[in-house]
Amino acid sequence: MSNSYFQFKQFTIHQGDCAMKVSTDACIQGAWAQVPSGCKRILDVGCGTGLLALMLAQRFSNCIIDAIEIDELAAAQARRNVAESTFAKQINILHADALTYPFEHTYDFIICNPPFFNNSLKGPDSNRNLARHQQELSLVKLFSVFLENTSSTAQICMLLPVDEFSNFDQIG
């Protein structure tokens, strides 16, 4: 059985209440993401445990990060993870649907580890299906969130399988 937490050098991610646990892919994405110089505001769409928001806060101390999560338990877990870190003043966890939330700011950088699967076999856990399958957050809808909430020079960092990247690339 996996741990209910994942220990990083400067923070701990508790994950017992989240449908999606810390993954190697997300850790690589958080380490690989390059925020553009002059970036002031970051949006983490589907923040889950808060991992990506915390990794970016650790590396880019001049940025304010809003992290939005539709799953109530995951949002509460992310809020606790952030509160227990030294980055709490830099990160705002929002429990809401990114498709309908009235964001107060535009963002210079958006990071997202979105649902990977489209038209795939689902499992018995509805929260895990929500996080893994494009049942509610399709790539087209995700692209609309990006367009509506970014500045003209914004950059996006997203983790997608090759076939889904091709689909996303055709949207834009």
PLY file of the C-alpha trace (Angstrom):
ply
format ascii 1.0
element vertex 172
property float x
property float y
property float z
element edge 171
property int vertex1
property int vertex2
end_header
0.00 0.00 0.00
1.26 3.48 -0.84
1.90 6.13 1.79
-0.77 8.71 2.49
1.91 11.38 2.03
4.85 12.18 -0.21
7.81 13.98 1.36
9.64 16.62 -0.68
12.68 18.56 0.45
10.74 21.70 1.49
7.15 20.46 1.87
4.99 17.39 2.39
2.08 16.34 0.21
-0.62 14.42 2.05
-2.73 12.56 -0.48
-5.07 10.26 1.44
-8.20 12.24 0.51
-7.34 12.63 -3.17
-8.53 10.38 -5.98
-5.26 10.98 -7.85
-2.08 10.47 -5.89
1.35 12.02 -6.52
2.76 10.60 -9.74
6.18 10.56 -11.32
4.72 12.40 -14.32
3.48 15.27 -12.15
6.80 15.50 -10.30
8.65 15.73 -13.61
6.19 18.32 -14.92
6.61 20.48 -11.81
10.40 20.31 -12.05
10.46 20.86 -15.82
7.99 23.77 -16.05
9.64 27.08 -16.91
7.70 30.14 -15.88
8.39 33.12 -18.19
10.39 36.00 -16.78
8.18 38.77 -15.50
5.42 36.33 -14.60
3.30 37.57 -11.71
0.25 35.27 -11.70
0.01 31.51 -12.21
-3.10 29.36 -12.47
-2.98 25.63 -11.67
-6.06 24.01 -13.23
-7.14 20.82 -11.48
-4.63 21.16 -8.67
-5.44 17.87 -6.90
-3.10 17.63 -3.90
-1.56 21.05 -4.63
1.70 19.46 -5.78
2.31 21.59 -8.89
1.34 24.83 -7.14
3.76 24.06 -4.30
6.56 23.07 -6.67
6.14 26.33 -8.62
5.88 28.43 -5.45
9.14 26.89 -4.24
10.92 27.79 -7.49
9.26 31.12 -8.35
8.81 33.11 -5.15
7.74 36.27 -6.98
4.56 34.65 -8.36
1.08 34.47 -6.85
-0.59 31.14 -7.60
-4.30 30.39 -7.78
-4.95 26.65 -7.80
-8.44 25.45 -8.67
-9.89 22.02 -7.96
-13.45 20.77 -8.58
-13.25 17.78 -6.19
-14.16 18.93 -2.67
-11.99 16.42 -0.81
-8.97 17.09 -3.03
-9.39 20.86 -2.66
-9.52 20.49 1.13
-6.42 18.26 1.03
-4.59 20.81 -1.15
-5.61 23.61 1.20
-4.14 21.68 4.16
-0.95 20.85 2.24
-0.46 24.51 1.37
-1.30 25.70 4.89
1.35 23.38 6.35
4.01 24.67 3.95
6.16 27.80 4.02
4.45 28.89 0.77
0.96 29.48 2.19
0.96 33.25 1.55
1.79 32.67 -2.11
-0.93 30.10 -2.99
-4.71 30.42 -3.00
-6.67 27.14 -3.27
-10.08 27.48 -4.91
-12.74 24.78 -4.65
-14.65 25.41 -7.86
-15.20 24.37 -11.45
-12.62 26.07 -13.71
-15.20 26.14 -16.51
-17.60 28.42 -14.62
-15.48 30.15 -11.96
-15.38 33.97 -12.39
-11.60 34.47 -12.13
-10.64 37.93 -10.86
-7.32 38.06 -12.71
-5.72 37.09 -15.95
-2.73 34.78 -15.73
0.73 34.89 -17.23
1.22 31.14 -16.90
-1.14 28.19 -16.61
-0.06 24.74 -15.56
-2.30 21.72 -15.87
-2.02 17.97 -15.60
-5.44 17.39 -17.19
-7.55 14.28 -17.56
-5.64 12.04 -19.97
-8.28 9.66 -21.22
-10.95 10.23 -23.82
-13.49 7.48 -24.62
-11.68 4.98 -22.41
-12.87 2.34 -19.99
-13.72 3.89 -16.62
-13.20 2.39 -13.19
-15.59 2.13 -10.23
-14.35 5.31 -8.43
-16.25 8.36 -9.78
-13.78 10.89 -8.30
-10.84 9.09 -9.88
-12.73 8.94 -13.19
-13.31 12.70 -12.98
-9.57 13.27 -12.54
-8.46 10.79 -15.23
-11.13 10.98 -17.96
-12.26 13.88 -20.10
-15.88 13.39 -19.08
-16.28 16.92 -17.67
-13.10 18.69 -18.73
-12.51 18.03 -22.41
-9.52 19.51 -24.19
-11.82 21.94 -26.04
-13.28 23.18 -22.74
-9.81 23.38 -21.21
-8.62 25.48 -24.16
-11.53 27.89 -23.56
-10.42 28.28 -19.92
-6.93 29.15 -21.18
-8.20 31.70 -23.71
-10.57 33.41 -21.28
-8.11 33.74 -18.40
-4.69 34.52 -19.83
-2.84 37.63 -20.78
-1.79 38.04 -24.42
1.75 36.83 -23.68
0.78 33.92 -21.43
2.33 30.49 -21.64
0.80 27.10 -20.88
2.48 23.99 -19.48
0.41 20.87 -19.91
1.12 17.18 -19.59
-0.61 15.07 -22.25
-0.16 11.70 -23.92
1.05 11.98 -27.53
-2.32 11.27 -29.14
-4.11 13.78 -26.90
-1.42 16.38 -27.57
-2.15 16.04 -31.28
-5.85 16.64 -30.55
-5.05 19.66 -28.38
-2.65 21.07 -30.96
-5.44 21.00 -33.57
-7.80 22.95 -31.27
-5.51 25.97 -31.06
0 1
1 2
2 3
3 4
4 5
5 6
6 7
7 8
8 9
9 10
10 11
11 12
12 13
13 14
14 15
15 16
16 17
17 18
18 19
19 20
20 21
21 22
22 23
23 24
24 25
25 26
26 27
27 28
28 29
29 30
30 31
31 32
32 33
33 34
34 35
35 36
36 37
37 38
38 39
39 40
40 41
41 42
42 43
43 44
44 45
45 46
46 47
47 48
48 49
49 50
50 51
51 52
52 53
53 54
54 55
55 56
56 57
57 58
58 59
59 60
60 61
61 62
62 63
63 64
64 65
65 66
66 67
67 68
68 69
69 70
70 71
71 72
72 73
73 74
74 75
75 76
76 77
77 78
78 79
79 80
80 81
81 82
82 83
83 84
84 85
85 86
86 87
87 88
88 89
89 90
90 91
91 92
92 93
93 94
94 95
95 96
96 97
97 98
98 99
99 100
100 101
101 102
102 103
103 104
104 105
105 106
106 107
107 108
108 109
109 110
110 111
111 112
112 113
113 114
114 115
115 116
116 117
117 118
118 119
119 120
120 121
121 122
122 123
123 124
124 125
125 126
126 127
127 128
128 129
129 130
130 131
131 132
132 133
133 134
134 135
135 136
136 137
137 138
138 139
139 140
140 141
141 142
142 143
143 144
144 145
145 146
146 147
147 148
148 149
149 150
150 151
151 152
152 153
153 154
154 155
155 156
156 157
157 158
158 159
159 160
160 161
161 162
162 163
163 164
164 165
165 166
166 167
167 168
168 169
169 170
170 171
